């Protein structure tokens, strides 16, 4: 039981540490649009849409046209490998091509 509790505490510590290690980024510019769950900021010619929630710390009231500096972190929510699927497809394509190569070699030898 103590071992299981120790593993759970260690797992919680590692998970919280990985969030703390995520690099901080920032964007500064005028607010284009603001809602309860998102803020859009003009950065150069692009509009940056950044999600926000109840835990987002905000100082003052934010409205369109205000110049703001937003600090954020980018953390992956899902990762799907495409290379393994491509490798399997390539192997299938190679397997189909080999019989055709044998036919071509047989006609050359005749």
Biopython code that builds the backbone (N, CA, C, O; Angstrom):
import numpy as np
from Bio.PDB.StructureBuilder import StructureBuilder

atoms = [
    (1, "UNK", "N", (0.822, -1.189, 0.000)),
    (1, "UNK", "CA", (0.000, 0.000, 0.000)),
    (1, "UNK", "C", (0.866, 1.253, 0.000)),
    (1, "UNK", "O", (0.584, 2.210, -0.721)),
    (2, "UNK", "N", (1.931, 1.244, 0.817)),
    (2, "UNK", "CA", (2.825, 2.394, 0.872)),
    (2, "UNK", "C", (3.541, 2.582, -0.460)),
    (2, "UNK", "O", (3.781, 3.711, -0.889)),
    (3, "UNK", "N", (3.877, 1.478, -1.108)),
    (3, "UNK", "CA", (4.554, 1.555, -2.401)),
    (3, "UNK", "C", (3.639, 2.213, -3.442)),
    (3, "UNK", "O", (4.084, 3.053, -4.224)),
    (4, "UNK", "N", (2.359, 1.826, -3.445)),
    (4, "UNK", "CA", (1.395, 2.399, -4.383)),
    (4, "UNK", "C", (1.220, 3.892, -4.124)),
    (4, "UNK", "O", (1.187, 4.685, -5.065)),
    (5, "UNK", "N", (1.110, 4.273, -2.864)),
    (5, "UNK", "CA", (0.973, 5.681, -2.515)),
    (5, "UNK", "C", (2.219, 6.461, -2.945)),
    (5, "UNK", "O", (2.119, 7.577, -3.456)),
    (6, "UNK", "N", (3.383, 5.863, -2.734)),
    (6, "UNK", "CA", (4.627, 6.505, -3.148)),
    (6, "UNK", "C", (4.690, 6.705, -4.656)),
    (6, "UNK", "O", (5.148, 7.745, -5.128)),
    (7, "UNK", "N", (4.231, 5.713, -5.413)),
    (7, "UNK", "CA", (4.205, 5.832, -6.873)),
    (7, "UNK", "C", (3.243, 6.923, -7.332)),
    (7, "UNK", "O", (3.547, 7.671, -8.261)),
    (8, "UNK", "N", (2.097, 7.014, -6.691)),
    (8, "UNK", "CA", (1.127, 8.050, -7.051)),
    (8, "UNK", "C", (1.673, 9.443, -6.767)),
    (8, "UNK", "O", (1.496, 10.357, -7.573)),
    (9, "UNK", "N", (2.326, 9.606, -5.639)),
    (9, "UNK", "CA", (2.919, 10.906, -5.294)),
    (9, "UNK", "C", (4.023, 11.255, -6.290)),
    (9, "UNK", "O", (4.122, 12.402, -6.727)),
    (10, "UNK", "N", (4.843, 10.286, -6.646)),
    (10, "UNK", "CA", (5.914, 10.528, -7.613)),
    (10, "UNK", "C", (5.342, 10.897, -8.978)),
    (10, "UNK", "O", (5.853, 11.800, -9.641)),
    (11, "UNK", "N", (4.294, 10.210, -9.400)),
    (11, "UNK", "CA", (3.670, 10.509, -10.692)),
    (11, "UNK", "C", (3.078, 11.914, -10.694)),
    (11, "UNK", "O", (3.201, 12.632, -11.687)),
    (12, "UNK", "N", (2.445, 12.312, -9.610)),
    (12, "UNK", "CA", (1.880, 13.657, -9.514)),
    (12, "UNK", "C", (2.981, 14.711, -9.563)),
    (12, "UNK", "O", (2.816, 15.761, -10.183)),
    (13, "UNK", "N", (4.098, 14.428, -8.909)),
    (13, "UNK", "CA", (5.226, 15.362, -8.913)),
    (13, "UNK", "C", (5.804, 15.528, -10.319)),
    (13, "UNK", "O", (6.092, 16.646, -10.745)),
    (14, "UNK", "N", (5.973, 14.424, -11.031)),
    (14, "UNK", "CA", (6.524, 14.471, -12.392)),
    (14, "UNK", "C", (5.569, 15.221, -13.321)),
    (14, "UNK", "O", (6.015, 16.014, -14.151)),
    (15, "UNK", "N", (4.267, 14.983, -13.192)),
    (15, "UNK", "CA", (3.284, 15.663, -14.039)),
    (15, "UNK", "C", (3.302, 17.166, -13.790)),
    (15, "UNK", "O", (3.264, 17.947, -14.740)),
    (16, "UNK", "N", (3.357, 17.576, -12.545)),
    (16, "UNK", "CA", (3.373, 19.011, -12.250)),
    (16, "UNK", "C", (4.691, 19.643, -12.682)),
    (16, "UNK", "O", (4.713, 20.802, -13.098)),
    (17, "UNK", "N", (5.771, 18.910, -12.590)),
    (17, "UNK", "CA", (7.073, 19.433, -13.013)),
    (17, "UNK", "C", (7.109, 19.623, -14.525)),
    (17, "UNK", "O", (7.710, 20.581, -15.011)),
    (18, "UNK", "N", (6.477, 18.730, -15.268)),
    (18, "UNK", "CA", (6.490, 18.863, -16.726)),
    (18, "UNK", "C", (5.715, 20.100, -17.156)),
    (18, "UNK", "O", (6.083, 20.737, -18.144)),
    (19, "UNK", "N", (4.664, 20.454, -16.450)),
    (19, "UNK", "CA", (3.930, 21.680, -16.769)),
    (19, "UNK", "C", (4.775, 22.909, -16.453)),
    (19, "UNK", "O", (4.731, 23.902, -17.180)),
    (20, "UNK", "N", (5.527, 22.841, -15.392)),
    (20, "UNK", "CA", (6.366, 23.971, -15.006)),
    (20, "UNK", "C", (7.521, 24.155, -15.981)),
    (20, "UNK", "O", (8.026, 25.268, -16.127)),
    (21, "UNK", "N", (7.947, 23.093, -16.649)),
    (21, "UNK", "CA", (9.064, 23.167, -17.574)),
    (21, "UNK", "C", (8.673, 23.701, -18.943)),
    (21, "UNK", "O", (9.549, 24.028, -19.743)),
    (22, "UNK", "N", (7.381, 23.798, -19.233)),
    (22, "UNK", "CA", (6.946, 24.305, -20.529)),
    (22, "UNK", "C", (7.427, 25.742, -20.696)),
    (22, "UNK", "O", (7.326, 26.553, -19.775)),
    (23, "UNK", "N", (7.943, 26.043, -21.865)),
    (23, "UNK", "CA", (8.520, 27.360, -22.132)),
    (23, "UNK", "C", (7.431, 28.428, -22.165)),
    (23, "UNK", "O", (6.340, 28.199, -22.686)),
    (24, "UNK", "N", (7.738, 29.589, -21.607)),
    (24, "UNK", "CA", (6.814, 30.725, -21.645)),
    (24, "UNK", "C", (7.014, 31.510, -22.935)),
    (24, "UNK", "O", (8.145, 31.726, -23.370)),
    (25, "UNK", "N", (5.923, 31.930, -23.535)),
    (25, "UNK", "CA", (5.942, 32.785, -24.714)),
    (25, "UNK", "C", (5.117, 34.017, -24.406)),
    (25, "UNK", "O", (4.374, 34.038, -23.424)),
    (26, "UNK", "N", (5.238, 35.043, -25.232)),
    (26, "UNK", "CA", (4.383, 36.215, -25.052)),
    (26, "UNK", "C", (4.080, 36.843, -26.393)),
    (26, "UNK", "O", (4.852, 36.731, -27.346)),
    (27, "UNK", "N", (2.940, 37.506, -26.447)),
    (27, "UNK", "CA", (2.527, 38.268, -27.623)),
    (27, "UNK", "C", (1.984, 39.596, -27.118)),
    (27, "UNK", "O", (1.273, 39.649, -26.114)),
    (28, "UNK", "N", (2.328, 40.669, -27.824)),
    (28, "UNK", "CA", (1.880, 42.002, -27.451)),
    (28, "UNK", "C", (1.229, 42.648, -28.661)),
    (28, "UNK", "O", (1.730, 42.547, -29.780)),
    (29, "UNK", "N", (0.109, 43.313, -28.423)),
    (29, "UNK", "CA", (-0.568, 44.011, -29.505)),
    (29, "UNK", "C", (-1.939, 44.467, -29.095)),
    (29, "UNK", "O", (-2.362, 44.236, -27.962)),
    (30, "UNK", "N", (-2.656, 45.128, -30.021)),
    (30, "UNK", "CA", (-4.009, 45.590, -29.718)),
    (30, "UNK", "C", (-5.019, 44.444, -29.751)),
    (30, "UNK", "O", (-4.892, 43.507, -30.539)),
    (31, "UNK", "N", (-6.011, 44.537, -28.890)),
    (31, "UNK", "CA", (-7.063, 43.525, -28.819)),
    (31, "UNK", "C", (-8.025, 43.734, -29.984)),
    (31, "UNK", "O", (-8.560, 44.826, -30.169)),
    (32, "UNK", "N", (-8.239, 42.679, -30.764)),
    (32, "UNK", "CA", (-9.188, 42.707, -31.873)),
    (32, "UNK", "C", (-10.565, 42.257, -31.385)),
    (32, "UNK", "O", (-11.587, 42.828, -31.763)),
    (33, "UNK", "N", (-10.575, 41.224, -30.538)),
    (33, "UNK", "CA", (-11.832, 40.697, -30.001)),
    (33, "UNK", "C", (-11.528, 40.022, -28.670)),
    (33, "UNK", "O", (-10.433, 39.499, -28.464)),
    (34, "UNK", "N", (-12.496, 40.036, -27.778)),
    (34, "UNK", "CA", (-12.324, 39.389, -26.484)),
    (34, "UNK", "C", (-13.650, 38.758, -26.063)),
    (34, "UNK", "O", (-14.703, 39.392, -26.138)),
    (35, "UNK", "N", (-13.583, 37.485, -25.613)),
    (35, "UNK", "CA", (-14.744, 36.780, -25.067)),
    (35, "UNK", "C", (-14.300, 36.132, -23.760)),
    (35, "UNK", "O", (-13.147, 36.263, -23.349)),
    (36, "UNK", "N", (-15.230, 35.431, -23.111)),
    (36, "UNK", "CA", (-14.892, 34.763, -21.849)),
    (36, "UNK", "C", (-13.871, 33.639, -22.042)),
    (36, "UNK", "O", (-13.117, 33.325, -21.121)),
    (37, "UNK", "N", (-13.841, 33.027, -23.240)),
    (37, "UNK", "CA", (-12.952, 31.886, -23.442)),
    (37, "UNK", "C", (-11.838, 32.119, -24.464)),
    (37, "UNK", "O", (-11.094, 31.193, -24.785)),
    (38, "UNK", "N", (-11.716, 33.353, -24.980)),
    (38, "UNK", "CA", (-10.689, 33.615, -25.988)),
    (38, "UNK", "C", (-10.400, 35.103, -26.099)),
    (38, "UNK", "O", (-11.270, 35.939, -25.856)),
    (39, "UNK", "N", (-9.156, 35.421, -26.472)),
    (39, "UNK", "CA", (-8.791, 36.804, -26.765)),
    (39, "UNK", "C", (-8.029, 36.798, -28.091)),
    (39, "UNK", "O", (-7.172, 35.944, -28.316)),
    (40, "UNK", "N", (-8.344, 37.745, -28.957)),
    (40, "UNK", "CA", (-7.682, 37.858, -30.257)),
    (40, "UNK", "C", (-6.864, 39.132, -30.259)),
    (40, "UNK", "O", (-7.377, 40.218, -29.987)),
    (41, "UNK", "N", (-5.559, 38.984, -30.576)),
    (41, "UNK", "CA", (-4.618, 40.100, -30.563)),
    (41, "UNK", "C", (-4.007, 40.235, -31.953)),
    (41, "UNK", "O", (-3.670, 39.238, -32.592)),
    (42, "UNK", "N", (-3.866, 41.475, -32.414)),
    (42, "UNK", "CA", (-3.244, 41.750, -33.716)),
    (42, "UNK", "C", (-1.734, 41.780, -33.538)),
    (42, "UNK", "O", (-1.216, 42.600, -32.781)),
    (43, "UNK", "N", (-1.024, 40.896, -34.225)),
    (43, "UNK", "CA", (0.442, 40.836, -34.181)),
    (43, "UNK", "C", (0.921, 40.977, -35.620)),
    (43, "UNK", "O", (0.862, 40.022, -36.394)),
    (44, "UNK", "N", (1.392, 42.161, -35.976)),
    (44, "UNK", "CA", (1.775, 42.420, -37.361)),
    (44, "UNK", "C", (0.535, 42.379, -38.238)),
    (44, "UNK", "O", (-0.429, 43.104, -37.995)),
    (45, "UNK", "N", (0.562, 41.531, -39.259)),
    (45, "UNK", "CA", (-0.588, 41.385, -40.145)),
    (45, "UNK", "C", (-1.505, 40.247, -39.710)),
    (45, "UNK", "O", (-2.569, 40.055, -40.298)),
    (46, "UNK", "N", (-1.106, 39.484, -38.682)),
    (46, "UNK", "CA", (-1.859, 38.304, -38.255)),
    (46, "UNK", "C", (-2.672, 38.562, -37.003)),
    (46, "UNK", "O", (-2.301, 39.374, -36.156)),
    (47, "UNK", "N", (-3.796, 37.850, -36.901)),
    (47, "UNK", "CA", (-4.594, 37.840, -35.675)),
    (47, "UNK", "C", (-4.270, 36.571, -34.908)),
    (47, "UNK", "O", (-4.401, 35.473, -35.448)),
    (48, "UNK", "N", (-3.854, 36.703, -33.672)),
    (48, "UNK", "CA", (-3.528, 35.577, -32.806)),
    (48, "UNK", "C", (-4.692, 35.326, -31.873)),
    (48, "UNK", "O", (-5.056, 36.199, -31.084)),
    (49, "UNK", "N", (-5.282, 34.143, -31.953)),
    (49, "UNK", "CA", (-6.378, 33.746, -31.065)),
    (49, "UNK", "C", (-5.789, 32.888, -29.954)),
    (49, "UNK", "O", (-5.186, 31.848, -30.214)),
    (50, "UNK", "N", (-5.968, 33.329, -28.728)),
    (50, "UNK", "CA", (-5.418, 32.622, -27.574)),
    (50, "UNK", "C", (-6.555, 32.286, -26.624)),
    (50, "UNK", "O", (-7.327, 33.156, -26.220)),
    (51, "UNK", "N", (-6.644, 31.012, -26.274)),
    (51, "UNK", "CA", (-7.702, 30.553, -25.372)),
    (51, "UNK", "C", (-7.451, 31.065, -23.964)),
    (51, "UNK", "O", (-6.308, 31.285, -23.564)),
    (52, "UNK", "N", (-8.520, 31.250, -23.225)),
    (52, "UNK", "CA", (-8.418, 31.623, -21.816)),
    (52, "UNK", "C", (-9.525, 30.932, -21.050)),
    (52, "UNK", "O", (-10.536, 30.537, -21.629)),
    (53, "UNK", "N", (-9.337, 30.784, -19.744)),
    (53, "UNK", "CA", (-10.350, 30.135, -18.918)),
    (53, "UNK", "C", (-10.428, 30.824, -17.567)),
    (53, "UNK", "O", (-9.873, 31.907, -17.383)),
    (54, "UNK", "N", (-11.114, 30.201, -16.629)),
    (54, "UNK", "CA", (-11.330, 30.817, -15.316)),
    (54, "UNK", "C", (-10.030, 30.991, -14.536)),
    (54, "UNK", "O", (-9.969, 31.808, -13.618)),
    (55, "UNK", "N", (-8.985, 30.232, -14.890)),
    (55, "UNK", "CA", (-7.715, 30.320, -14.187)),
    (55, "UNK", "C", (-6.769, 31.359, -14.779)),
    (55, "UNK", "O", (-5.697, 31.598, -14.223)),
    (56, "UNK", "N", (-7.146, 31.986, -15.901)),
    (56, "UNK", "CA", (-6.303, 33.008, -16.514)),
    (56, "UNK", "C", (-6.310, 34.254, -15.642)),
    (56, "UNK", "O", (-7.370, 34.793, -15.324)),
    (57, "UNK", "N", (-5.128, 34.706, -15.258)),
    (57, "UNK", "CA", (-5.013, 35.904, -14.413)),
    (57, "UNK", "C", (-5.084, 37.135, -15.305)),
    (57, "UNK", "O", (-4.320, 37.264, -16.262)),
    (58, "UNK", "N", (-5.991, 38.026, -14.991)),
    (58, "UNK", "CA", (-6.195, 39.242, -15.782)),
    (58, "UNK", "C", (-6.176, 40.444, -14.854)),
    (58, "UNK", "O", (-6.801, 40.428, -13.794)),
    (59, "UNK", "N", (-5.451, 41.492, -15.257)),
    (59, "UNK", "CA", (-5.474, 42.725, -14.477)),
    (59, "UNK", "C", (-6.261, 43.762, -15.262)),
    (59, "UNK", "O", (-5.950, 44.040, -16.420)),
    (60, "UNK", "N", (-7.258, 44.321, -14.645)),
    (60, "UNK", "CA", (-8.087, 45.336, -15.289)),
    (60, "UNK", "C", (-9.097, 44.733, -16.245)),
    (60, "UNK", "O", (-9.120, 43.525, -16.480)),
    (61, "UNK", "N", (-9.928, 45.602, -16.787)),
    (61, "UNK", "CA", (-10.945, 45.187, -17.758)),
    (61, "UNK", "C", (-10.355, 45.309, -19.158)),
    (61, "UNK", "O", (-9.783, 46.339, -19.516)),
    (62, "UNK", "N", (-10.500, 44.247, -19.942)),
    (62, "UNK", "CA", (-9.933, 44.239, -21.299)),
    (62, "UNK", "C", (-11.044, 44.459, -22.304)),
    (62, "UNK", "O", (-12.091, 43.814, -22.253)),
    (63, "UNK", "N", (-10.792, 45.398, -23.234)),
    (63, "UNK", "CA", (-11.795, 45.657, -24.282)),
    (63, "UNK", "C", (-11.084, 45.864, -25.615)),
    (63, "UNK", "O", (-9.867, 46.046, -25.654)),
    (64, "UNK", "N", (-11.848, 45.834, -26.705)),
    (64, "UNK", "CA", (-11.288, 46.004, -28.038)),
    (64, "UNK", "C", (-10.469, 47.285, -28.113)),
    (64, "UNK", "O", (-10.855, 48.320, -27.570)),
    (65, "UNK", "N", (-9.319, 47.196, -28.803)),
    (65, "UNK", "CA", (-8.467, 48.363, -28.975)),
    (65, "UNK", "C", (-7.400, 48.516, -27.907)),
    (65, "UNK", "O", (-6.387, 49.173, -28.145)),
    (66, "UNK", "N", (-7.603, 47.921, -26.729)),
    (66, "UNK", "CA", (-6.589, 47.990, -25.669)),
    (66, "UNK", "C", (-5.317, 47.280, -26.119)),
    (66, "UNK", "O", (-5.378, 46.257, -26.800)),
    (67, "UNK", "N", (-4.183, 47.819, -25.741)),
    (67, "UNK", "CA", (-2.914, 47.155, -26.012)),
    (67, "UNK", "C", (-2.619, 46.251, -24.818)),
    (67, "UNK", "O", (-2.640, 46.695, -23.670)),
    (68, "UNK", "N", (-2.343, 44.968, -25.104)),
    (68, "UNK", "CA", (-2.116, 43.991, -24.040)),
    (68, "UNK", "C", (-0.842, 43.202, -24.304)),
    (68, "UNK", "O", (-0.370, 43.110, -25.437)),
    (69, "UNK", "N", (-0.302, 42.639, -23.239)),
    (69, "UNK", "CA", (0.793, 41.678, -23.340)),
    (69, "UNK", "C", (0.277, 40.385, -22.728)),
    (69, "UNK", "O", (-0.115, 40.352, -21.561)),
    (70, "UNK", "N", (0.281, 39.331, -23.516)),
    (70, "UNK", "CA", (-0.223, 38.035, -23.064)),
    (70, "UNK", "C", (0.952, 37.077, -22.944)),
    (70, "UNK", "O", (1.734, 36.926, -23.882)),
    (71, "UNK", "N", (1.075, 36.432, -21.796)),
    (71, "UNK", "CA", (2.057, 35.367, -21.603)),
    (71, "UNK", "C", (1.307, 34.048, -21.668)),
    (71, "UNK", "O", (0.247, 33.895, -21.060)),
    (72, "UNK", "N", (1.863, 33.091, -22.412)),
    (72, "UNK", "CA", (1.189, 31.808, -22.587)),
    (72, "UNK", "C", (2.218, 30.695, -22.710)),
    (72, "UNK", "O", (3.408, 30.948, -22.896)),
    (73, "UNK", "N", (1.739, 29.454, -22.602)),
    (73, "UNK", "CA", (2.555, 28.258, -22.766)),
    (73, "UNK", "C", (1.924, 27.394, -23.850)),
    (73, "UNK", "O", (0.702, 27.343, -23.991)),
    (74, "UNK", "N", (2.773, 26.721, -24.607)),
    (74, "UNK", "CA", (2.264, 25.774, -25.598)),
    (74, "UNK", "C", (2.536, 24.364, -25.085)),
    (74, "UNK", "O", (3.688, 23.985, -24.873)),
    (75, "UNK", "N", (1.477, 23.597, -24.888)),
    (75, "UNK", "CA", (1.596, 22.234, -24.393)),
    (75, "UNK", "C", (0.764, 21.334, -25.297)),
    (75, "UNK", "O", (-0.410, 21.612, -25.542)),
    (76, "UNK", "N", (1.359, 20.272, -25.786)),
    (76, "UNK", "CA", (0.663, 19.335, -26.663)),
    (76, "UNK", "C", (-0.459, 18.640, -25.901)),
    (76, "UNK", "O", (-0.290, 18.247, -24.747)),
    (77, "UNK", "N", (-1.603, 18.495, -26.559)),
    (77, "UNK", "CA", (-2.709, 17.748, -25.969)),
    (77, "UNK", "C", (-2.818, 16.353, -26.571)),
    (77, "UNK", "O", (-3.229, 15.420, -25.880)),
    (78, "UNK", "N", (-2.460, 16.188, -27.842)),
    (78, "UNK", "CA", (-2.385, 14.863, -28.471)),
    (78, "UNK", "C", (-1.247, 14.871, -29.485)),
    (78, "UNK", "O", (-0.913, 15.910, -30.056)),
    (79, "UNK", "N", (-0.666, 13.709, -29.698)),
    (79, "UNK", "CA", (0.378, 13.550, -30.701)),
    (79, "UNK", "C", (0.087, 12.259, -31.458)),
    (79, "UNK", "O", (-0.062, 11.195, -30.857)),
    (80, "UNK", "N", (0.009, 12.364, -32.785)),
    (80, "UNK", "CA", (-0.252, 11.203, -33.625)),
    (80, "UNK", "C", (0.890, 11.058, -34.613)),
    (80, "UNK", "O", (1.173, 11.979, -35.379)),
    (81, "UNK", "N", (1.539, 9.922, -34.602)),
    (81, "UNK", "CA", (2.665, 9.678, -35.501)),
    (81, "UNK", "C", (2.155, 9.354, -36.889)),
    (81, "UNK", "O", (1.329, 8.457, -37.060)),
    (82, "UNK", "N", (2.639, 10.070, -37.867)),
    (82, "UNK", "CA", (2.275, 9.818, -39.264)),
    (82, "UNK", "C", (3.361, 9.015, -39.967)),
    (82, "UNK", "O", (3.090, 8.401, -40.999)),
    (83, "UNK", "N", (4.565, 9.002, -39.445)),
    (83, "UNK", "CA", (5.673, 8.335, -40.124)),
    (83, "UNK", "C", (5.498, 6.825, -40.151)),
    (83, "UNK", "O", (5.881, 6.193, -41.136)),
    (84, "UNK", "N", (4.936, 6.220, -39.109)),
    (84, "UNK", "CA", (4.759, 4.768, -39.103)),
    (84, "UNK", "C", (3.718, 4.351, -40.135)),
    (84, "UNK", "O", (3.860, 3.306, -40.771)),
    (85, "UNK", "N", (2.688, 5.146, -40.303)),
    (85, "UNK", "CA", (1.672, 4.837, -41.311)),
    (85, "UNK", "C", (2.261, 4.988, -42.709)),
    (85, "UNK", "O", (1.974, 4.177, -43.590)),
    (86, "UNK", "N", (3.078, 6.013, -42.922)),
    (86, "UNK", "CA", (3.711, 6.216, -44.224)),
    (86, "UNK", "C", (4.679, 5.082, -44.532)),
    (86, "UNK", "O", (4.756, 4.633, -45.675)),
    (87, "UNK", "N", (5.412, 4.617, -43.540)),
    (87, "UNK", "CA", (6.359, 3.525, -43.749)),
    (87, "UNK", "C", (5.625, 2.244, -44.129)),
    (87, "UNK", "O", (6.083, 1.500, -44.996)),
    (88, "UNK", "N", (4.493, 1.983, -43.488)),
    (88, "UNK", "CA", (3.704, 0.788, -43.815)),
    (88, "UNK", "C", (3.148, 0.896, -45.229)),
    (88, "UNK", "O", (3.157, -0.085, -45.973)),
    (89, "UNK", "N", (2.662, 2.084, -45.610)),
    (89, "UNK", "CA", (2.147, 2.288, -46.963)),
    (89, "UNK", "C", (3.254, 2.119, -47.996)),
    (89, "UNK", "O", (3.027, 1.543, -49.061)),
    (90, "UNK", "N", (4.443, 2.614, -47.690)),
    (90, "UNK", "CA", (5.569, 2.496, -48.618)),
    (90, "UNK", "C", (5.963, 1.037, -48.771)),
    (90, "UNK", "O", (6.274, 0.595, -49.878)),
    (91, "UNK", "N", (5.955, 0.285, -47.684)),
    (91, "UNK", "CA", (6.299, -1.136, -47.747)),
    (91, "UNK", "C", (5.298, -1.882, -48.611)),
    (91, "UNK", "O", (5.685, -2.757, -49.385)),
    (92, "UNK", "N", (4.015, -1.551, -48.493)),
    (92, "UNK", "CA", (2.987, -2.181, -49.324)),
    (92, "UNK", "C", (3.195, -1.827, -50.791)),
    (92, "UNK", "O", (3.068, -2.683, -51.666)),
    (93, "UNK", "N", (3.515, -0.566, -51.057)),
    (93, "UNK", "CA", (3.748, -0.134, -52.440)),
    (93, "UNK", "C", (4.971, -0.827, -53.015)),
    (93, "UNK", "O", (4.968, -1.216, -54.183)),
    (94, "UNK", "N", (6.016, -0.986, -52.210)),
    (94, "UNK", "CA", (7.221, -1.678, -52.667)),
    (94, "UNK", "C", (6.927, -3.147, -52.956)),
    (94, "UNK", "O", (7.443, -3.710, -53.921)),
    (95, "UNK", "N", (6.096, -3.765, -52.114)),
    (95, "UNK", "CA", (5.752, -5.174, -52.308)),
    (95, "UNK", "C", (4.970, -5.359, -53.608)),
    (95, "UNK", "O", (5.150, -6.357, -54.306)),
    (96, "UNK", "N", (4.108, -4.406, -53.933)),
    (96, "UNK", "CA", (3.350, -4.484, -55.187)),
    (96, "UNK", "C", (4.257, -4.251, -56.383)),
    (96, "UNK", "O", (4.034, -4.844, -57.439)),
    (97, "UNK", "N", (5.259, -3.419, -56.254)),
    (97, "UNK", "CA", (6.146, -3.087, -57.371)),
    (97, "UNK", "C", (7.104, -4.229, -57.688)),
    (97, "UNK", "O", (7.505, -4.377, -58.842)),
    (98, "UNK", "N", (7.475, -5.022, -56.726)),
    (98, "UNK", "CA", (8.454, -6.091, -56.946)),
    (98, "UNK", "C", (7.978, -7.124, -57.969)),
    (98, "UNK", "O", (8.786, -7.506, -58.815)),
    (99, "UNK", "N", (6.732, -7.608, -57.960)),
    (99, "UNK", "CA", (6.318, -8.552, -58.999)),
    (99, "UNK", "C", (6.398, -7.935, -60.400)),
    (99, "UNK", "O", (6.729, -8.632, -61.360)),
    (100, "UNK", "N", (6.102, -6.655, -60.525)),
    (100, "UNK", "CA", (6.191, -5.995, -61.822)),
    (100, "UNK", "C", (7.637, -5.926, -62.285)),
    (100, "UNK", "O", (7.918, -6.076, -63.475)),
    (101, "UNK", "N", (8.571, -5.696, -61.339)),
    (101, "UNK", "CA", (9.988, -5.663, -61.688)),
    (101, "UNK", "C", (10.447, -7.021, -62.189)),
    (101, "UNK", "O", (11.235, -7.107, -63.130)),
    (102, "UNK", "N", (9.952, -8.091, -61.557)),
    (102, "UNK", "CA", (10.327, -9.440, -61.979)),
    (102, "UNK", "C", (9.836, -9.694, -63.399)),
    (102, "UNK", "O", (10.554, -10.290, -64.202)),
    (103, "UNK", "N", (8.617, -9.248, -63.721)),
    (103, "UNK", "CA", (8.087, -9.417, -65.067)),
    (103, "UNK", "C", (8.955, -8.661, -66.076)),
    (103, "UNK", "O", (9.244, -9.173, -67.158)),
    (104, "UNK", "N", (9.367, -7.451, -65.721)),
    (104, "UNK", "CA", (10.199, -6.648, -66.611)),
    (104, "UNK", "C", (11.555, -7.316, -66.817)),
    (104, "UNK", "O", (12.076, -7.318, -67.933)),
    (105, "UNK", "N", (12.132, -7.881, -65.765)),
    (105, "UNK", "CA", (13.406, -8.581, -65.871)),
    (105, "UNK", "C", (13.274, -9.838, -66.731)),
    (105, "UNK", "O", (14.192, -10.171, -67.481)),
    (106, "UNK", "N", (12.143, -10.539, -66.630)),
    (106, "UNK", "CA", (11.933, -11.762, -67.408)),
    (106, "UNK", "C", (11.820, -11.435, -68.895)),
    (106, "UNK", "O", (12.297, -12.206, -69.727)),
    (107, "UNK", "N", (11.206, -10.319, -69.242)),
    (107, "UNK", "CA", (11.079, -9.962, -70.658)),
    (107, "UNK", "C", (12.406, -9.492, -71.223)),
    (107, "UNK", "O", (12.653, -9.650, -72.419)),
    (108, "UNK", "N", (13.269, -8.917, -70.391)),
    (108, "UNK", "CA", (14.577, -8.468, -70.847)),
    (108, "UNK", "C", (15.496, -9.646, -71.152)),
    (108, "UNK", "O", (16.309, -9.563, -72.073)),
    (109, "UNK", "N", (15.387, -10.740, -70.402)),
    (109, "UNK", "CA", (16.266, -11.887, -70.568)),
    (109, "UNK", "C", (15.887, -12.746, -71.760)),
    (109, "UNK", "O", (16.705, -13.548, -72.212)),
    (110, "UNK", "N", (14.699, -12.609, -72.277)),
    (110, "UNK", "CA", (14.264, -13.423, -73.412)),
    (110, "UNK", "C", (14.851, -13.003, -74.695)),
    (110, "UNK", "O", (14.567, -13.606, -75.730)),
]
sb = StructureBuilder()
sb.init_structure("model")
sb.init_model(0)
sb.init_chain("A")
sb.init_seg("    ")
for serial, (resi, resn, name, xyz) in enumerate(atoms, 1):
    if name == "N":
        sb.init_residue(resn, " ", resi, " ")
    sb.init_atom(name, np.array(xyz, "f"), 0.0, 1.0, " ", f" {name:<3s}", serial, name[0])
structure = sb.get_structure()
